[in-house]
Amino acid sequence: MVNLIDLNWLVRCQRQLKELADDPDYAEFIKQHLDDNTELRDELSYIYVRALNTLESMNKK
C-alpha cells in the first residue's frame, strides 16, 4: 500500500519532470534518454510528448 508521503513525492517528481520537459536543454536530454529506453518512454509518454513539443517550438524560432 502506498502512503501519502510516497504520493506527495510522486506528485513532486511529476511536476519537476514537466518543468524540465519545458526547458529546451533538458527536453533534448529527456528525449534522448527516453529514446534509449522504450519501456520508460511508454510509462512517461506525456513527458516525452511535452519534451518533443518544446523542441519543436524551439526549432520554429
PDB file of N, CA, C, O and CB in Angstrom:
ATOM      1  N   MET A   1       0.846  -1.179   0.000  1.00  0.00           N
ATOM      2  CA  MET A   1       0.000   0.000   0.000  1.00  0.00           C
ATOM      3  C   MET A   1       0.895   1.247   0.000  1.00  0.00           C
ATOM      4  O   MET A   1       1.914   1.299   0.688  1.00  0.00           O
ATOM      5  CB  MET A   1      -0.964  -0.004   1.230  1.00  0.00           C
ATOM      6  N   VAL A   2       0.503   2.207  -0.757  1.00  0.00           N
ATOM      7  CA  VAL A   2       1.264   3.449  -0.876  1.00  0.00           C
ATOM      8  C   VAL A   2       0.749   4.435   0.174  1.00  0.00           C
ATOM      9  O   VAL A   2      -0.458   4.613   0.338  1.00  0.00           O
ATOM     10  CB  VAL A   2       1.146   4.051  -2.322  1.00  0.00           C
ATOM     11  N   ASN A   3       1.677   5.065   0.875  1.00  0.00           N
ATOM     12  CA  ASN A   3       1.229   6.043   1.864  1.00  0.00           C
ATOM     13  C   ASN A   3       1.242   7.448   1.262  1.00  0.00           C
ATOM     14  O   ASN A   3       1.712   7.648   0.142  1.00  0.00           O
ATOM     15  CB  ASN A   3       2.119   5.989   3.125  1.00  0.00           C
ATOM     16  N   LEU A   4       0.737   8.388   1.995  1.00  0.00           N
ATOM     17  CA  LEU A   4       0.609   9.761   1.486  1.00  0.00           C
ATOM     18  C   LEU A   4       1.941  10.422   1.217  1.00  0.00           C
ATOM     19  O   LEU A   4       2.042  11.245   0.307  1.00  0.00           O
ATOM     20  CB  LEU A   4      -0.166  10.598   2.457  1.00  0.00           C
ATOM     21  N   ILE A   5       2.962  10.091   1.976  1.00  0.00           N
ATOM     22  CA  ILE A   5       4.283  10.668   1.737  1.00  0.00           C
ATOM     23  C   ILE A   5       4.797  10.235   0.373  1.00  0.00           C
ATOM     24  O   ILE A   5       5.360  11.035  -0.374  1.00  0.00           O
ATOM     25  CB  ILE A   5       5.274  10.252   2.845  1.00  0.00           C
ATOM     26  N   ASP A   6       4.598   8.951   0.056  1.00  0.00           N
ATOM     27  CA  ASP A   6       5.015   8.454  -1.252  1.00  0.00           C
ATOM     28  C   ASP A   6       4.248   9.139  -2.376  1.00  0.00           C
ATOM     29  O   ASP A   6       4.831   9.477  -3.406  1.00  0.00           O
ATOM     30  CB  ASP A   6       4.819   6.944  -1.330  1.00  0.00           C
ATOM     31  N   LEU A   7       2.962   9.345  -2.192  1.00  0.00           N
ATOM     32  CA  LEU A   7       2.152  10.014  -3.215  1.00  0.00           C
ATOM     33  C   LEU A   7       2.596  11.457  -3.409  1.00  0.00           C
ATOM     34  O   LEU A   7       2.670  11.940  -4.538  1.00  0.00           O
ATOM     35  CB  LEU A   7       0.668   9.969  -2.837  1.00  0.00           C
ATOM     36  N   ASN A   8       2.889  12.142  -2.316  1.00  0.00           N
ATOM     37  CA  ASN A   8       3.370  13.527  -2.416  1.00  0.00           C
ATOM     38  C   ASN A   8       4.691  13.576  -3.169  1.00  0.00           C
ATOM     39  O   ASN A   8       4.911  14.473  -3.983  1.00  0.00           O
ATOM     40  CB  ASN A   8       3.535  14.153  -1.013  1.00  0.00           C
ATOM     41  N   TRP A   9       5.572  12.613  -2.902  1.00  0.00           N
ATOM     42  CA  TRP A   9       6.857  12.551  -3.584  1.00  0.00           C
ATOM     43  C   TRP A   9       6.654  12.306  -5.078  1.00  0.00           C
ATOM     44  O   TRP A   9       7.324  12.930  -5.902  1.00  0.00           O
ATOM     45  CB  TRP A   9       7.740  11.449  -2.971  1.00  0.00           C
ATOM     46  N   LEU A  10       5.749  11.416  -5.433  1.00  0.00           N
ATOM     47  CA  LEU A  10       5.475  11.137  -6.843  1.00  0.00           C
ATOM     48  C   LEU A  10       4.906  12.354  -7.561  1.00  0.00           C
ATOM     49  O   LEU A  10       5.266  12.621  -8.708  1.00  0.00           O
ATOM     50  CB  LEU A  10       4.509   9.967  -6.969  1.00  0.00           C
ATOM     51  N   VAL A  11       4.035  13.082  -6.909  1.00  0.00           N
ATOM     52  CA  VAL A  11       3.464  14.299  -7.491  1.00  0.00           C
ATOM     53  C   VAL A  11       4.558  15.336  -7.700  1.00  0.00           C
ATOM     54  O   VAL A  11       4.593  16.009  -8.730  1.00  0.00           O
ATOM     55  CB  VAL A  11       2.345  14.869  -6.588  1.00  0.00           C
ATOM     56  N   ARG A  12       5.442  15.465  -6.731  1.00  0.00           N
ATOM     57  CA  ARG A  12       6.558  16.422  -6.848  1.00  0.00           C
ATOM     58  C   ARG A  12       7.477  16.049  -8.008  1.00  0.00           C
ATOM     59  O   ARG A  12       7.903  16.919  -8.767  1.00  0.00           O
ATOM     60  CB  ARG A  12       7.368  16.475  -5.532  1.00  0.00           C
ATOM     61  N   CYS A  13       7.783  14.770  -8.149  1.00  0.00           N
ATOM     62  CA  CYS A  13       8.633  14.317  -9.248  1.00  0.00           C
ATOM     63  C   CYS A  13       7.969  14.570 -10.591  1.00  0.00           C
ATOM     64  O   CYS A  13       8.626  14.988 -11.544  1.00  0.00           O
ATOM     65  CB  CYS A  13       8.958  12.831  -9.097  1.00  0.00           C
ATOM     66  N   GLN A  14       6.680  14.322 -10.669  1.00  0.00           N
ATOM     67  CA  GLN A  14       5.940  14.551 -11.910  1.00  0.00           C
ATOM     68  C   GLN A  14       5.984  16.031 -12.280  1.00  0.00           C
ATOM     69  O   GLN A  14       6.184  16.374 -13.445  1.00  0.00           O
ATOM     70  CB  GLN A  14       4.475  14.072 -11.771  1.00  0.00           C
ATOM     71  N   ARG A  15       5.800  16.895 -11.308  1.00  0.00           N
ATOM     72  CA  ARG A  15       5.831  18.335 -11.550  1.00  0.00           C
ATOM     73  C   ARG A  15       7.218  18.764 -12.050  1.00  0.00           C
ATOM     74  O   ARG A  15       7.328  19.573 -12.971  1.00  0.00           O
ATOM     75  CB  ARG A  15       5.459  19.107 -10.261  1.00  0.00           C
ATOM     76  N   GLN A  16       8.264  18.220 -11.440  1.00  0.00           N
ATOM     77  CA  GLN A  16       9.622  18.565 -11.840  1.00  0.00           C
ATOM     78  C   GLN A  16       9.932  18.055 -13.249  1.00  0.00           C
ATOM     79  O   GLN A  16      10.599  18.745 -14.020  1.00  0.00           O
ATOM     80  CB  GLN A  16      10.629  17.995 -10.840  1.00  0.00           C
ATOM     81  N   LEU A  17       9.466  16.879 -13.588  1.00  0.00           N
ATOM     82  CA  LEU A  17       9.667  16.357 -14.940  1.00  0.00           C
ATOM     83  C   LEU A  17       8.982  17.238 -15.980  1.00  0.00           C
ATOM     84  O   LEU A  17       9.538  17.483 -17.051  1.00  0.00           O
ATOM     85  CB  LEU A  17       9.143  14.923 -15.040  1.00  0.00           C
ATOM     86  N   LYS A  18       7.785  17.711 -15.671  1.00  0.00           N
ATOM     87  CA  LYS A  18       7.080  18.605 -16.591  1.00  0.00           C
ATOM     88  C   LYS A  18       7.869  19.895 -16.790  1.00  0.00           C
ATOM     89  O   LYS A  18       7.990  20.387 -17.912  1.00  0.00           O
ATOM     90  CB  LYS A  18       5.666  18.921 -16.064  1.00  0.00           C
ATOM     91  N   GLU A  19       8.401  20.435 -15.709  1.00  0.00           N
ATOM     92  CA  GLU A  19       9.190  21.665 -15.803  1.00  0.00           C
ATOM     93  C   GLU A  19      10.453  21.435 -16.636  1.00  0.00           C
ATOM     94  O   GLU A  19      10.817  22.273 -17.461  1.00  0.00           O
ATOM     95  CB  GLU A  19       9.565  22.174 -14.396  1.00  0.00           C
ATOM     96  N   LEU A  20      11.110  20.312 -16.421  1.00  0.00           N
ATOM     97  CA  LEU A  20      12.317  20.000 -17.189  1.00  0.00           C
ATOM     98  C   LEU A  20      11.994  19.805 -18.670  1.00  0.00           C
ATOM     99  O   LEU A  20      12.770  20.213 -19.534  1.00  0.00           O
ATOM    100  CB  LEU A  20      12.995  18.742 -16.629  1.00  0.00           C
ATOM    101  N   ALA A  21      10.867  19.192 -18.961  1.00  0.00           N
ATOM    102  CA  ALA A  21      10.473  18.955 -20.354  1.00  0.00           C
ATOM    103  C   ALA A  21      10.167  20.267 -21.072  1.00  0.00           C
ATOM    104  O   ALA A  21      10.215  20.322 -22.301  1.00  0.00           O
ATOM    105  CB  ALA A  21       9.250  18.028 -20.414  1.00  0.00           C
ATOM    106  N   ASP A  22       9.858  21.309 -20.332  1.00  0.00           N
ATOM    107  CA  ASP A  22       9.586  22.620 -20.927  1.00  0.00           C
ATOM    108  C   ASP A  22      10.866  23.422 -21.184  1.00  0.00           C
ATOM    109  O   ASP A  22      10.824  24.437 -21.879  1.00  0.00           O
ATOM    110  CB  ASP A  22       8.658  23.416 -20.021  1.00  0.00           C
ATOM    111  N   ASP A  23      11.984  22.986 -20.641  1.00  0.00           N
ATOM    112  CA  ASP A  23      13.273  23.640 -20.846  1.00  0.00           C
ATOM    113  C   ASP A  23      13.956  22.981 -22.042  1.00  0.00           C
ATOM    114  O   ASP A  23      14.145  21.765 -22.041  1.00  0.00           O
ATOM    115  CB  ASP A  23      14.171  23.550 -19.561  1.00  0.00           C
ATOM    116  N   PRO A  24      14.330  23.757 -23.065  1.00  0.00           N
ATOM    117  CA  PRO A  24      14.894  23.167 -24.295  1.00  0.00           C
ATOM    118  C   PRO A  24      16.118  22.285 -24.071  1.00  0.00           C
ATOM    119  O   PRO A  24      16.247  21.246 -24.719  1.00  0.00           O
ATOM    120  CB  PRO A  24      15.262  24.260 -25.244  1.00  0.00           C
ATOM    121  N   ASP A  25      17.012  22.670 -23.177  1.00  0.00           N
ATOM    122  CA  ASP A  25      18.207  21.863 -22.929  1.00  0.00           C
ATOM    123  C   ASP A  25      17.853  20.521 -22.300  1.00  0.00           C
ATOM    124  O   ASP A  25      18.354  19.477 -22.719  1.00  0.00           O
ATOM    125  CB  ASP A  25      19.178  22.619 -22.027  1.00  0.00           C
ATOM    126  N   TYR A  26      17.003  20.558 -21.312  1.00  0.00           N
ATOM    127  CA  TYR A  26      16.599  19.320 -20.656  1.00  0.00           C
ATOM    128  C   TYR A  26      15.659  18.506 -21.541  1.00  0.00           C
ATOM    129  O   TYR A  26      15.650  17.278 -21.465  1.00  0.00           O
ATOM    130  CB  TYR A  26      15.929  19.625 -19.319  1.00  0.00           C
ATOM    131  N   ALA A  27      14.879  19.169 -22.370  1.00  0.00           N
ATOM    132  CA  ALA A  27      13.976  18.449 -23.268  1.00  0.00           C
ATOM    133  C   ALA A  27      14.767  17.543 -24.203  1.00  0.00           C
ATOM    134  O   ALA A  27      14.350  16.417 -24.474  1.00  0.00           O
ATOM    135  CB  ALA A  27      13.116  19.435 -24.082  1.00  0.00           C
ATOM    136  N   GLU A  28      15.885  18.016 -24.690  1.00  0.00           N
ATOM    137  CA  GLU A  28      16.738  17.194 -25.555  1.00  0.00           C
ATOM    138  C   GLU A  28      17.286  15.996 -24.781  1.00  0.00           C
ATOM    139  O   GLU A  28      17.306  14.875 -25.290  1.00  0.00           O
ATOM    140  CB  GLU A  28      17.901  18.035 -26.131  1.00  0.00           C
ATOM    141  N   PHE A  29      17.725  16.239 -23.562  1.00  0.00           N
ATOM    142  CA  PHE A  29      18.232  15.156 -22.713  1.00  0.00           C
ATOM    143  C   PHE A  29      17.142  14.112 -22.447  1.00  0.00           C
ATOM    144  O   PHE A  29      17.387  12.911 -22.554  1.00  0.00           O
ATOM    145  CB  PHE A  29      18.760  15.723 -21.379  1.00  0.00           C
ATOM    146  N   ILE A  30      15.945  14.577 -22.102  1.00  0.00           N
ATOM    147  CA  ILE A  30      14.821  13.677 -21.838  1.00  0.00           C
ATOM    148  C   ILE A  30      14.494  12.859 -23.077  1.00  0.00           C
ATOM    149  O   ILE A  30      14.296  11.647 -22.995  1.00  0.00           O
ATOM    150  CB  ILE A  30      13.583  14.469 -21.381  1.00  0.00           C
ATOM    151  N   LYS A  31      14.438  13.522 -24.221  1.00  0.00           N
ATOM    152  CA  LYS A  31      14.132  12.826 -25.470  1.00  0.00           C
ATOM    153  C   LYS A  31      15.153  11.734 -25.754  1.00  0.00           C
ATOM    154  O   LYS A  31      14.783  10.605 -26.080  1.00  0.00           O
ATOM    155  CB  LYS A  31      14.086  13.814 -26.635  1.00  0.00           C
ATOM    156  N   GLN A  32      16.420  12.060 -25.634  1.00  0.00           N
ATOM    157  CA  GLN A  32      17.467  11.074 -25.900  1.00  0.00           C
ATOM    158  C   GLN A  32      17.385   9.898 -24.928  1.00  0.00           C
ATOM    159  O   GLN A  32      17.508   8.741 -25.330  1.00  0.00           O
ATOM    160  CB  GLN A  32      18.847  11.730 -25.812  1.00  0.00           C
ATOM    161  N   HIS A  33      17.181  10.197 -23.671  1.00  0.00           N
ATOM    162  CA  HIS A  33      17.110   9.140 -22.663  1.00  0.00           C
ATOM    163  C   HIS A  33      15.899   8.239 -22.892  1.00  0.00           C
ATOM    164  O   HIS A  33      16.005   7.017 -22.789  1.00  0.00           O
ATOM    165  CB  HIS A  33      17.054   9.749 -21.258  1.00  0.00           C
ATOM    166  N   LEU A  34      14.759   8.833 -23.200  1.00  0.00           N
ATOM    167  CA  LEU A  34      13.560   8.031 -23.410  1.00  0.00           C
ATOM    168  C   LEU A  34      13.597   7.301 -24.753  1.00  0.00           C
ATOM    169  O   LEU A  34      12.969   6.253 -24.898  1.00  0.00           O
ATOM    170  CB  LEU A  34      12.320   8.914 -23.331  1.00  0.00           C
ATOM    171  N   ASP A  35      14.315   7.833 -25.726  1.00  0.00           N
ATOM    172  CA  ASP A  35      14.513   7.095 -26.978  1.00  0.00           C
ATOM    173  C   ASP A  35      15.312   5.820 -26.739  1.00  0.00           C
ATOM    174  O   ASP A  35      15.096   4.806 -27.402  1.00  0.00           O
ATOM    175  CB  ASP A  35      15.226   7.975 -28.015  1.00  0.00           C
ATOM    176  N   ASP A  36      16.235   5.881 -25.789  1.00  0.00           N
ATOM    177  CA  ASP A  36      17.070   4.724 -25.469  1.00  0.00           C
ATOM    178  C   ASP A  36      16.341   3.680 -24.619  1.00  0.00           C
ATOM    179  O   ASP A  36      16.727   2.511 -24.599  1.00  0.00           O
ATOM    180  CB  ASP A  36      18.318   5.181 -24.748  1.00  0.00           C
ATOM    181  N   ASN A  37      15.304   4.101 -23.930  1.00  0.00           N
ATOM    182  CA  ASN A  37      14.590   3.200 -23.028  1.00  0.00           C
ATOM    183  C   ASN A  37      13.096   3.232 -23.362  1.00  0.00           C
ATOM    184  O   ASN A  37      12.344   4.042 -22.819  1.00  0.00           O
ATOM    185  CB  ASN A  37      14.834   3.596 -21.538  1.00  0.00           C
ATOM    186  N   THR A  38      12.684   2.346 -24.254  1.00  0.00           N
ATOM    187  CA  THR A  38      11.298   2.383 -24.732  1.00  0.00           C
ATOM    188  C   THR A  38      10.286   2.030 -23.642  1.00  0.00           C
ATOM    189  O   THR A  38       9.163   2.532 -23.657  1.00  0.00           O
ATOM    190  CB  THR A  38      11.131   1.433 -25.900  1.00  0.00           C
ATOM    191  N   GLU A  39      10.671   1.178 -22.705  1.00  0.00           N
ATOM    192  CA  GLU A  39       9.745   0.842 -21.616  1.00  0.00           C
ATOM    193  C   GLU A  39       9.459   2.067 -20.762  1.00  0.00           C
ATOM    194  O   GLU A  39       8.310   2.334 -20.408  1.00  0.00           O
ATOM    195  CB  GLU A  39      10.318  -0.292 -20.742  1.00  0.00           C
ATOM    196  N   LEU A  40      10.499   2.801 -20.437  1.00  0.00           N
ATOM    197  CA  LEU A  40      10.331   4.029 -19.662  1.00  0.00           C
ATOM    198  C   LEU A  40       9.572   5.076 -20.479  1.00  0.00           C
ATOM    199  O   LEU A  40       8.751   5.818 -19.939  1.00  0.00           O
ATOM    200  CB  LEU A  40      11.703   4.582 -19.221  1.00  0.00           C
ATOM    201  N   ARG A  41       9.852   5.132 -21.779  1.00  0.00           N
ATOM    202  CA  ARG A  41       9.145   6.077 -22.645  1.00  0.00           C
ATOM    203  C   ARG A  41       7.644   5.795 -22.647  1.00  0.00           C
ATOM    204  O   ARG A  41       6.838   6.725 -22.650  1.00  0.00           O
ATOM    205  CB  ARG A  41       9.698   6.010 -24.079  1.00  0.00           C
ATOM    206  N   ASP A  42       7.265   4.517 -22.646  1.00  0.00           N
ATOM    207  CA  ASP A  42       5.847   4.166 -22.595  1.00  0.00           C
ATOM    208  C   ASP A  42       5.206   4.626 -21.290  1.00  0.00           C
ATOM    209  O   ASP A  42       4.063   5.082 -21.283  1.00  0.00           O
ATOM    210  CB  ASP A  42       5.669   2.659 -22.759  1.00  0.00           C
ATOM    211  N   GLU A  43       5.938   4.508 -20.197  1.00  0.00           N
ATOM    212  CA  GLU A  43       5.414   4.923 -18.891  1.00  0.00           C
ATOM    213  C   GLU A  43       5.336   6.445 -18.765  1.00  0.00           C
ATOM    214  O   GLU A  43       4.461   6.972 -18.077  1.00  0.00           O
ATOM    215  CB  GLU A  43       6.287   4.357 -17.772  1.00  0.00           C
ATOM    216  N   LEU A  44       6.241   7.136 -19.422  1.00  0.00           N
ATOM    217  CA  LEU A  44       6.307   8.599 -19.323  1.00  0.00           C
ATOM    218  C   LEU A  44       5.978   9.259 -20.667  1.00  0.00           C
ATOM    219  O   LEU A  44       6.593  10.258 -21.042  1.00  0.00           O
ATOM    220  CB  LEU A  44       7.705   9.039 -18.846  1.00  0.00           C
ATOM    221  N   SER A  45       5.028   8.708 -21.367  1.00  0.00           N
ATOM    222  CA  SER A  45       4.712   9.209 -22.705  1.00  0.00           C
ATOM    223  C   SER A  45       4.301  10.681 -22.696  1.00  0.00           C
ATOM    224  O   SER A  45       4.618  11.417 -23.631  1.00  0.00           O
ATOM    225  CB  SER A  45       3.604   8.376 -23.319  1.00  0.00           C
ATOM    226  N   TYR A  46       3.604  11.112 -21.655  1.00  0.00           N
ATOM    227  CA  TYR A  46       3.182  12.516 -21.573  1.00  0.00           C
ATOM    228  C   TYR A  46       4.389  13.443 -21.422  1.00  0.00           C
ATOM    229  O   TYR A  46       4.362  14.570 -21.917  1.00  0.00           O
ATOM    230  CB  TYR A  46       2.211  12.717 -20.394  1.00  0.00           C
ATOM    231  N   ILE A  47       5.431  12.992 -20.754  1.00  0.00           N
ATOM    232  CA  ILE A  47       6.656  13.781 -20.623  1.00  0.00           C
ATOM    233  C   ILE A  47       7.410  13.785 -21.951  1.00  0.00           C
ATOM    234  O   ILE A  47       7.962  14.807 -22.358  1.00  0.00           O
ATOM    235  CB  ILE A  47       7.555  13.222 -19.486  1.00  0.00           C
ATOM    236  N   TYR A  48       7.429  12.638 -22.620  1.00  0.00           N
ATOM    237  CA  TYR A  48       8.107  12.526 -23.909  1.00  0.00           C
ATOM    238  C   TYR A  48       7.468  13.478 -24.925  1.00  0.00           C
ATOM    239  O   TYR A  48       8.173  14.194 -25.636  1.00  0.00           O
ATOM    240  CB  TYR A  48       8.056  11.066 -24.426  1.00  0.00           C
ATOM    241  N   VAL A  49       6.161  13.484 -24.988  1.00  0.00           N
ATOM    242  CA  VAL A  49       5.450  14.370 -25.921  1.00  0.00           C
ATOM    243  C   VAL A  49       5.678  15.826 -25.556  1.00  0.00           C
ATOM    244  O   VAL A  49       5.843  16.669 -26.438  1.00  0.00           O
ATOM    245  CB  VAL A  49       3.943  14.059 -25.927  1.00  0.00           C
ATOM    246  N   ARG A  50       5.689  16.126 -24.284  1.00  0.00           N
ATOM    247  CA  ARG A  50       5.938  17.507 -23.843  1.00  0.00           C
ATOM    248  C   ARG A  50       7.336  17.956 -24.252  1.00  0.00           C
ATOM    249  O   ARG A  50       7.518  19.087 -24.702  1.00  0.00           O
ATOM    250  CB  ARG A  50       5.769  17.630 -22.312  1.00  0.00           C
ATOM    251  N   ALA A  51       8.327  17.076 -24.097  1.00  0.00           N
ATOM    252  CA  ALA A  51       9.696  17.401 -24.500  1.00  0.00           C
ATOM    253  C   ALA A  51       9.773  17.587 -26.014  1.00  0.00           C
ATOM    254  O   ALA A  51      10.436  18.508 -26.490  1.00  0.00           O
ATOM    255  CB  ALA A  51      10.676  16.294 -24.044  1.00  0.00           C
ATOM    256  N   LEU A  52       9.107  16.727 -26.767  1.00  0.00           N
ATOM    257  CA  LEU A  52       9.092  16.868 -28.230  1.00  0.00           C
ATOM    258  C   LEU A  52       8.464  18.196 -28.643  1.00  0.00           C
ATOM    259  O   LEU A  52       8.962  18.867 -29.547  1.00  0.00           O
ATOM    260  CB  LEU A  52       8.325  15.698 -28.878  1.00  0.00           C
ATOM    261  N   ASN A  53       7.382  18.569 -27.990  1.00  0.00           N
ATOM    262  CA  ASN A  53       6.731  19.848 -28.295  1.00  0.00           C
ATOM    263  C   ASN A  53       7.648  21.024 -27.986  1.00  0.00           C
ATOM    264  O   ASN A  53       7.673  22.001 -28.734  1.00  0.00           O
ATOM    265  CB  ASN A  53       5.426  19.985 -27.505  1.00  0.00           C
ATOM    266  N   THR A  54       8.390  20.942 -26.909  1.00  0.00           N
ATOM    267  CA  THR A  54       9.346  22.004 -26.554  1.00  0.00           C
ATOM    268  C   THR A  54      10.418  22.121 -27.636  1.00  0.00           C
ATOM    269  O   THR A  54      10.749  23.222 -28.076  1.00  0.00           O
ATOM    270  CB  THR A  54      10.002  21.719 -25.171  1.00  0.00           C
ATOM    271  N   LEU A  55      10.954  20.984 -28.057  1.00  0.00           N
ATOM    272  CA  LEU A  55      11.989  21.008 -29.088  1.00  0.00           C
ATOM    273  C   LEU A  55      11.441  21.520 -30.420  1.00  0.00           C
ATOM    274  O   LEU A  55      12.118  22.257 -31.136  1.00  0.00           O
ATOM    275  CB  LEU A  55      12.585  19.612 -29.270  1.00  0.00           C
ATOM    276  N   GLU A  56      10.232  21.130 -30.739  1.00  0.00           N
ATOM    277  CA  GLU A  56       9.621  21.585 -31.996  1.00  0.00           C
ATOM    278  C   GLU A  56       9.394  23.100 -31.964  1.00  0.00           C
ATOM    279  O   GLU A  56       9.627  23.786 -32.959  1.00  0.00           O
ATOM    280  CB  GLU A  56       8.279  20.847 -32.250  1.00  0.00           C
ATOM    281  N   SER A  57       8.943  23.614 -30.826  1.00  0.00           N
ATOM    282  CA  SER A  57       8.718  25.059 -30.739  1.00  0.00           C
ATOM    283  C   SER A  57      10.028  25.834 -30.812  1.00  0.00           C
ATOM    284  O   SER A  57      10.047  26.958 -31.313  1.00  0.00           O
ATOM    285  CB  SER A  57       7.983  25.404 -29.446  1.00  0.00           C
ATOM    286  N   MET A  58      11.111  25.261 -30.327  1.00  0.00           N
ATOM    287  CA  MET A  58      12.413  25.920 -30.415  1.00  0.00           C
ATOM    288  C   MET A  58      12.929  25.917 -31.848  1.00  0.00           C
ATOM    289  O   MET A  58      13.603  26.861 -32.261  1.00  0.00           O
ATOM    290  CB  MET A  58      13.424  25.236 -29.490  1.00  0.00           C
ATOM    291  N   ASN A  59      12.626  24.882 -32.604  1.00  0.00           N
ATOM    292  CA  ASN A  59      13.075  24.802 -33.994  1.00  0.00           C
ATOM    293  C   ASN A  59      12.326  25.787 -34.885  1.00  0.00           C
ATOM    294  O   ASN A  59      12.839  26.199 -35.925  1.00  0.00           O
ATOM    295  CB  ASN A  59      12.896  23.384 -34.524  1.00  0.00           C
ATOM    296  N   LYS A  60      11.110  26.165 -34.477  1.00  0.00           N
ATOM    297  CA  LYS A  60      10.330  27.128 -35.258  1.00  0.00           C
ATOM    298  C   LYS A  60      10.844  28.553 -35.079  1.00  0.00           C
ATOM    299  O   LYS A  60      10.596  29.415 -35.922  1.00  0.00           O
ATOM    300  CB  LYS A  60       8.860  27.058 -34.862  1.00  0.00           C
ATOM    301  N   LYS A  61      11.556  28.801 -33.988  1.00  0.00           N
ATOM    302  CA  LYS A  61      12.039  30.168 -33.712  1.00  0.00           C
ATOM    303  C   LYS A  61      13.230  30.511 -34.540  1.00  0.00           C
ATOM    304  O   LYS A  61      13.759  31.617 -34.432  1.00  0.00           O
ATOM    305  CB  LYS A  61      12.385  30.334 -32.254  1.00  0.00           C
TER     306      LYS A  61
END
